[in-house]
Amino acid sequence: MSSRSAPFLRRLASDLALFAVALALRLGLTAVYSHRHVTFSGLELGTLADNVLAGRGFVWEFYGSTVPRYSFFPPFYPAFLAGLKAAFGSGGWVPAMQVLQAVASAAAAVATRRLAGRLLRPALAWAAGYAVAWWPPLVIYSASAYSVTFEALAIPIIVLYLVDAGRSRRPADAARAGVAYGLLAYALPAFLGSLIFVPIGLKAMGVAWRRAFALAGVALAVALLVVSPWTVRNAVVHHRLVPVATNLGFNYLGGQNPYARPHTNILCAFDDLRWRVIDREALETQNEVDFDRQLLRQGLEFARAEPLLTARRCLTRLVYYWWGSPAVLRYNPDQGAANLVLMSVVLPFFVVGLVTTMRRAAAGFAILYGVFAWQSLFYMNFAIRGRYAMPTHPLLLIVAVAGAAVIAERALGRARRESLAR
């Protein structure tokens, strides 16, 4: 490093500078966006938000029904959109959403740097933070109407607290992770399932099994406490014990039926196919909880009847989750091609990082492995959309930076040895 570049690099090595760079990139994109360019999620988000705003409550005509009913859909993002519309009106809520998401996404770069600081050398931790700052998918999605941005901020924070709990063995650190888990459950409840792997990750860090299960139990108990207001609400409205919805049945049946496609939930995308799979009478007469459970049973019955087809689909979706779906090239050629190229470049470093950091499980990498394992097992059962992998991309980039460092160090060592041999 030259003497001229050292002061510049030192200025970049601060969380404030990292946040500022990440925010500038995201606001720069937001400045060139308009209402026409904003990508919106499923109909339920906008419909739920509008109904809340109109005083009709948390209701929508779910899955093609003609009867508005109370939903158990994760409430954070519809409430977020409703709040923005109430505060900024029809002409201002989209820019406000983009700015707030840009701030949250920039904060994710700082959270990633701090987590990487627990796992890697300082220089590599900063590299991971800046990788998140400029990572194109995260920058793009910060200006789109999805909850992905907030999920990508929460997951590095959760893992950071879990790593701290593994090092300190203190319930207080596990409780902090539980608070973050619970808050995230209001947007991405399925991530609670990653707690299954937390005891294994803590054990790999040198925590005794009994303490590892105790710490994971503390995190789970606190998370359930944080989400308990929605649990009580669901019990009152739906008369069922549902901590927070995962819409598991709808998504699972959408991926496990005779007409399923690896990249598209046909229950969302194709009206003609939906009614070949869904019992419309049940849809119109059941509440959303009972109906979703029926769809889950239906999907499981198909999977049991077609195990080889189900296994092949799961493996295909696993590739799509980590790399990307080639099908996206048909409906978004530029963005799809860019994503596939980007992931093709990064994944080899990620794989090297996975292999080489296994020897450093005591440093906390085992917690990351648990997250990757849960996400893989969960999403291989559903039709994959590109945004599903976004929340774990900060963790992916930490491991990829570790892999790139190993490759660079070995290449430099080899070059040095060859130089000395001459």
C-alpha positions in Angstrom: 0.0 0.0 0.0 1.4 3.4 -1.0 1.9 6.2 1.4 -0.6 8.3 -0.6 -3.4 5.7 -0.5 -3.0 4.9 3.2 -4.8 8.1 4.5 -7.7 7.5 2.1 -8.1 3.9 3.1 -8.0 4.9 6.8 -10.8 7.3 6.2 -12.9 4.6 4.6 -12.3 2.3 7.6 -15.0 3.8 9.7 -18.6 2.7 10.1 -19.8 6.2 9.3 -17.9 6.2 6.0 -19.2 2.8 5.1 -22.7 3.8 5.8 -22.3 7.0 3.8 -20.9 5.2 0.7 -23.7 2.6 0.9 -26.4 5.2 1.3 -25.0 7.3 -1.5 -25.2 4.3 -3.9 -28.7 3.5 -2.9 -30.0 7.1 -3.0 -28.3 7.5 -6.3 -30.3 4.7 -7.7 -33.5 5.9 -6.0 -33.0 9.4 -7.6 -33.3 7.9 -11.1 -36.3 5.7 -10.2 -39.9 6.7 -10.8 -43.3 5.1 -10.0 -43.0 3.2 -13.3 -39.8 1.5 -12.2 -40.7 0.4 -8.8 -41.2 -3.4 -8.5 -44.1 -4.4 -6.3 -44.6 -7.7 -4.5 -47.7 -9.8 -4.4 -51.2 -8.3 -4.4 -51.6 -9.1 -0.7 -49.2 -6.4 0.4 -50.9 -3.5 -1.3 -54.4 -4.8 -0.6 -53.7 -5.4 3.1 -52.1 -2.0 3.4 -55.0 -0.2 1.7 -57.6 -2.0 3.8 -55.7 -1.1 7.0 -55.5 2.5 5.9 -59.2 2.5 5.0 -60.2 1.2 8.4 -61.4 -2.2 7.1 -58.7 -4.0 9.1 -56.1 -6.6 8.1 -58.2 -8.2 5.4 -57.9 -9.2 1.7 -59.4 -11.5 -0.8 -56.8 -14.2 -0.5 -55.6 -16.5 -3.3 -58.4 -15.5 -5.7 -61.3 -15.6 -3.3 -64.1 -13.1 -3.8 -64.8 -12.8 -0.1 -62.6 -10.3 1.9 -61.4 -12.0 5.1 -59.0 -11.4 8.0 -55.5 -12.6 7.1 -52.7 -14.0 9.2 -50.1 -12.7 6.7 -46.8 -11.4 8.4 -47.9 -7.8 9.3 -44.7 -5.8 9.1 -44.6 -4.8 5.5 -48.3 -4.1 4.9 -48.3 -2.0 8.1 -45.1 -0.2 6.8 -46.7 0.6 3.5 -49.9 1.7 5.2 -48.0 4.0 7.5 -46.1 5.5 4.5 -49.3 6.1 2.6 -50.9 7.8 5.6 -47.9 10.0 6.2 -46.9 11.0 2.7 -50.0 10.4 0.6 -50.4 8.8 -2.8 -47.8 11.1 -4.4 -45.0 10.8 -1.8 -45.1 7.3 -0.2 -43.0 5.6 -2.9 -40.0 8.0 -2.6 -40.3 7.9 1.2 -40.3 4.1 1.1 -37.2 4.1 -1.1 -35.3 6.5 1.1 -36.1 4.6 4.3 -35.2 1.3 2.7 -31.9 2.9 1.4 -31.1 3.8 5.0 -31.9 0.3 6.2 -29.9 -1.3 3.4 -26.9 1.0 4.1 -27.1 0.0 7.8 -26.9 -3.7 6.7 -23.4 -3.0 5.3 -22.4 -1.7 8.8 -24.0 -4.7 10.5 -22.2 -7.0 8.1 -18.9 -5.4 8.8 -19.4 -5.8 12.5 -20.3 -9.4 12.2 -17.3 -10.0 9.9 -15.1 -8.3 12.5 -16.0 -11.2 14.8 -14.9 -13.8 12.2 -12.2 -12.3 10.0 -9.2 -10.0 10.2 -10.1 -6.3 10.3 -9.1 -5.6 6.7 -11.2 -8.5 5.5 -14.1 -7.4 7.7 -14.1 -4.0 6.0 -13.9 -5.7 2.6 -17.1 -7.6 3.5 -18.8 -4.5 4.6 -18.0 -2.6 1.4 -19.0 -5.7 -0.7 -22.4 -5.4 0.8 -22.4 -1.6 0.3 -22.0 -2.0 -3.5 -23.6 -5.5 -4.0 -26.0 -4.8 -7.0 -28.9 -7.0 -5.9 -29.1 -5.3 -2.5 -28.8 -1.9 -4.0 -31.5 -2.5 -6.6 -34.0 -4.1 -4.1 -33.6 -1.2 -1.7 -35.6 0.8 -4.2 -38.3 -1.8 -4.7 -41.4 -2.6 -2.7 -40.2 -5.7 -0.9 -39.3 -6.4 2.7 -36.0 -7.9 1.6 -34.1 -4.8 2.6 -35.1 -5.1 6.3 -34.5 -8.8 6.3 -31.0 -8.4 5.0 -30.4 -6.0 7.8 -31.8 -8.2 10.5 -30.1 -11.5 9.7 -26.5 -10.2 10.1 -27.6 -8.7 13.4 -29.1 -12.0 14.6 -26.0 -13.9 13.7 -23.8 -11.3 15.4 -25.7 -11.7 18.6 -25.5 -15.5 18.3 -21.8 -15.4 17.8 -21.5 -13.2 20.9 -23.6 -15.7 22.8 -21.4 -18.5 21.7 -18.3 -16.7 22.9 -19.7 -15.3 26.2 -22.1 -18.2 27.1 -24.3 -15.5 28.5 -28.1 -15.7 28.2 -28.2 -11.9 27.7 -26.5 -12.2 24.4 -28.9 -15.0 23.4 -31.8 -12.9 24.5 -30.6 -10.1 22.2 -30.6 -12.5 19.3 -34.2 -13.6 20.4 -35.4 -10.0 20.2 -34.0 -9.7 16.7 -35.5 -13.0 15.7 -38.9 -11.9 17.0 -38.8 -8.6 15.2 -37.7 -10.3 12.0 -40.6 -12.8 12.4 -43.1 -10.0 11.7 -41.7 -10.0 8.1 -39.9 -13.3 7.6 -41.3 -15.8 10.1 -39.7 -18.8 8.4 -36.3 -17.7 9.6 -37.2 -18.8 13.1 -36.6 -22.3 11.9 -32.9 -21.6 11.7 -32.9 -21.9 15.5 -32.9 -25.7 14.9 -29.2 -25.4 13.8 -28.1 -22.9 16.5 -27.2 -25.5 19.2 -25.0 -27.3 16.6 -23.3 -24.0 15.7 -22.7 -23.2 19.4 -21.4 -26.6 20.1 -18.9 -26.1 17.2 -17.8 -22.9 19.0 -16.9 -25.0 22.1 -20.1 -24.6 24.0 -21.3 -27.6 26.0 -24.4 -29.3 24.6 -26.5 -28.4 27.6 -25.5 -24.7 27.5 -25.9 -24.7 23.7 -29.5 -25.9 23.9 -30.2 -23.5 26.8 -28.9 -20.5 24.9 -31.0 -21.5 21.8 -34.0 -21.9 24.1 -33.6 -18.5 25.5 -33.4 -17.0 22.0 -36.6 -18.9 21.0 -38.5 -18.0 24.1 -37.7 -14.3 23.7 -38.6 -14.4 20.0 -42.0 -15.9 20.8 -42.5 -13.3 23.5 -41.7 -10.5 21.0 -44.1 -11.9 18.5 -46.8 -12.8 21.1 -49.0 -9.7 20.3 -49.6 -11.1 16.8 -50.0 -14.6 18.3 -52.8 -13.4 20.6 -54.4 -11.5 17.7 -54.4 -14.7 15.5 -55.9 -16.7 18.4 -58.7 -14.1 18.8 -59.4 -13.6 15.0 -58.8 -17.2 13.7 -59.3 -19.3 16.8 -56.0 -21.1 16.2 -52.6 -20.9 17.8 -50.5 -19.4 15.0 -47.5 -17.4 16.3 -47.1 -15.7 13.0 -47.9 -16.8 9.5 -45.5 -18.4 7.1 -48.1 -19.1 4.4 -46.4 -22.4 4.3 -49.3 -24.4 2.7 -49.9 -22.0 -0.1 -46.2 -21.8 -1.0 -45.6 -25.5 -0.5 -48.5 -26.6 -2.6 -47.5 -24.1 -5.2 -44.2 -26.0 -5.6 -45.6 -29.5 -5.1 -48.4 -30.2 -7.6 -48.6 -31.8 -11.0 -48.2 -28.5 -12.8 -45.5 -27.0 -10.6 -42.5 -25.1 -12.0 -39.2 -24.6 -10.2 -39.2 -20.8 -10.6 -42.9 -19.8 -10.4 -45.7 -20.5 -7.9 -48.4 -21.5 -10.4 -51.1 -20.7 -7.7 -50.0 -17.1 -8.0 -49.3 -16.8 -11.7 -51.8 -18.9 -13.6 -55.5 -18.6 -12.9 -56.4 -21.6 -15.0 -54.0 -23.9 -13.2 -54.9 -22.6 -9.7 -58.4 -23.9 -9.9 -57.1 -27.4 -11.0 -55.2 -27.5 -7.7 -57.1 -25.5 -5.2 -60.6 -26.5 -4.0 -62.5 -23.3 -4.6 -65.4 -24.2 -2.3 -62.9 -24.7 0.6 -61.3 -21.4 -0.3 -64.6 -19.5 0.0 -65.8 -21.1 3.2 -62.7 -21.5 5.4 -60.6 -19.0 7.3 -57.1 -18.4 6.0 -55.4 -20.5 8.7 -57.5 -23.6 8.1 -57.2 -23.2 4.4 -53.5 -22.9 4.5 -53.2 -26.0 6.6 -55.3 -27.9 4.1 -53.0 -26.7 1.2 -50.0 -28.0 3.2 -51.5 -31.4 3.7 -52.4 -31.5 0.0 -48.8 -30.6 -1.0 -47.3 -33.3 1.3 -49.7 -35.9 -0.1 -48.4 -35.1 -3.6 -44.8 -35.2 -2.4 -45.3 -38.7 -0.9 -47.0 -39.9 -4.1 -44.2 -38.6 -6.3 -40.9 -38.8 -4.4 -38.6 -38.9 -7.3 -40.2 -35.9 -9.0 -40.2 -34.0 -5.7 -36.5 -34.8 -5.2 -35.6 -33.6 -8.7 -37.5 -30.4 -8.2 -35.9 -29.8 -4.8 -32.4 -30.2 -6.3 -33.3 -27.8 -9.1 -34.6 -25.2 -6.7 -31.5 -25.6 -4.6 -29.4 -24.6 -7.6 -31.8 -21.7 -8.4 -31.6 -20.5 -4.8 -27.8 -20.2 -4.7 -27.1 -19.4 -8.3 -30.3 -18.0 -9.9 -33.1 -19.1 -12.2 -32.3 -19.2 -15.9 -36.0 -18.7 -16.5 -35.7 -15.1 -15.4 -33.9 -14.4 -18.7 -37.3 -14.7 -20.4 -39.1 -12.0 -18.5 -36.2 -9.8 -17.3 -33.3 -10.5 -19.6 -30.9 -7.8 -18.5 -31.3 -8.2 -14.8 -31.4 -12.0 -15.0 -28.2 -12.2 -17.1 -26.4 -9.8 -14.7 -27.5 -11.8 -11.7 -26.4 -15.1 -13.2 -23.0 -13.6 -14.2 -22.6 -12.0 -10.8 -23.4 -15.2 -8.9 -21.2 -17.3 -11.2 -18.2 -15.0 -10.3 -18.9 -15.0 -6.5 -19.9 -18.6 -5.9 -16.5 -20.1 -6.5 -15.0 -17.8 -3.8 -18.0 -18.7 -1.5 -17.3 -22.4 -1.9 -13.6 -22.0 -1.2 -14.6 -19.9 1.8 -17.0 -22.6 3.1 -14.3 -25.3 2.8 -11.5 -23.3 4.4 -13.5 -21.7 7.2 -14.8 -25.1 8.4 -11.5 -25.4 10.2 -12.3 -22.1 12.1 -15.8 -23.1 13.4 -14.8 -22.0 16.9 -14.6 -18.5 15.5 -18.3 -18.5 14.8 -18.5 -19.6 11.2 -20.6 -22.6 12.3 -23.5 -20.2 13.0 -23.4 -19.1 9.4 -23.3 -22.7 8.2 -26.5 -23.3 10.2 -28.2 -20.4 8.5 -27.2 -21.6 5.1 -28.4 -25.1 5.9 -31.8 -23.9 7.0 -32.3 -21.6 4.1 -31.3 -24.4 1.7 -33.6 -27.0 3.3 -36.5 -24.5 3.5 -36.4 -22.9 0.0 -35.7 -26.1 -1.9 -39.4 -26.9 -1.4 -40.8 -23.8 -3.0 -40.8 -22.1 -6.3 -37.8 -19.9 -6.2 -37.8 -16.2 -6.9 -34.5 -14.3 -7.0 -35.3 -12.1 -3.9 -35.7 -15.2 -1.6 -31.9 -15.5 -1.4 -31.3 -11.7 -0.8 -31.5 -11.7 3.0 -28.6 -14.1 3.4 -26.4 -12.4 0.8 -24.5 -10.4 3.5 -23.5 -13.7 5.0 -22.6 -15.1 1.6 -20.3 -12.2 1.0 -18.5 -12.6 4.3 -17.7 -16.2 3.4 -16.8 -15.2 -0.2 -14.4 -12.6 1.1 -12.8 -15.2 3.3 -12.4 -17.5 0.3 -11.0 -14.7 -1.9 -8.4 -14.0 0.8 -7.3 -17.6 1.0 -6.9 -17.8 -2.8 -5.0 -14.5 -2.9 -2.7 -15.5 0.0 -1.9 -18.9 -1.6 -1.2 -17.2 -5.0 1.1 -14.7 -3.4 2.8 -17.4 -1.4 3.4 -19.4 -4.5 4.7 -16.4 -6.4 7.0 -15.6 -3.6 8.4 -19.1 -3.5 8.9 -19.1 -7.2 10.7 -15.8 -7.0 13.1 -17.1 -4.3 13.8 -20.2 -6.3 15.0 -18.2 -9.3 
